[in-house]
């Protein structure tokens, strides 16, 4: 069945009405984000902040109406509001819990701990680290899910050999795909690699929220979230709305990347998410022929920066073609070469993360934040 067009969705939304004014949400200019991807529809309605809770029935009606359209597999409608001038979402002193109506849905039931793998800038190996950390947690006997939230460059389908696959939908629930011993869900499963989506802020959270809310994750000990790179609004909002137990920050040793890592660390601190530590990726190069170790960049910077910023240093991962090759071939090195020194390095990082997850019970089980208008 053909996927509906954006105009079809707009037409459906225009048949609804705001109970206060009697006008439809399209005429009111509330439709600020709309994505239609192979039957998966995400709509962001930007509404007056003070009416957030009162408009929950309209949100539900919109979701139901869109879902009932022929060709629609899943429908997610979220309410957002323009940020009040000067508002600092999640800045210290403000609670992570908020006021608007449906935040409980953002914490997938059955998932014990959610950890973010983040980086201040792109291309530092965040996704490679996330995939290997997830596999290391599997090796430690944990039930693990990987949630690829890197909407700008989702790479988990490729890293777990699942590129080109689509999730099944059963009873209105999206089933994550089975990777090697873990579950994988990625925005990349919903779009074509050659067909990049230009995301607007509200659409991002809508799509990510759908993956948290409508995916049948089942029981997980740990969900590893591959965050979008950077420290902009998307990352901030996400760190605020997803009940993260903590974050791992990936950096390369170069000064510039470390500066970015500091920004990442500060972002999580702003929203009261504990930082489990920094991983220095592409830290040094070992010649595969002679074993000579070469410090490609000024190695050690991340460790020094971590101690200066008062957060743990989780370990150094070398620049090695085997890490890249295994990731490209769809089996992270922890699974492909479990006895290698590199796999051991990722396992040590996983152990350090587990120690913090299981040690800090309060930090590891933060109250699920309620969605707040930002
Ligand atoms: N330690 C490593 N040794 C060799 N290659 C690596 C290593 N870490 C990552 N790579 C390679 O570097 C490239 C970028 O890695 P990756 O996609 O994990 O980075 P990222 O920070 O998630 O990037 P993006 O910002 O694009 O999402 C990939 O080709 C990956 O295979």
Boltz pocket constraint, residues with backbone or C-beta under 6 A from the ligand:
constraints:
  - pocket:
      binder: B
      contacts: [[A, 119], [A, 121], [A, 122], [A, 123], [A, 124], [A, 125], [A, 126], [A, 127], [A, 128], [A, 129], [A, 150], [A, 153], [A, 155], [A, 227], [A, 229], [A, 281], [A, 282], [A, 317], [A, 318], [A, 319], [A, 320], [A, 321], [A, 323], [A, 324], [A, 325], [A, 327], [A, 328]]
      max_distance: 6.0
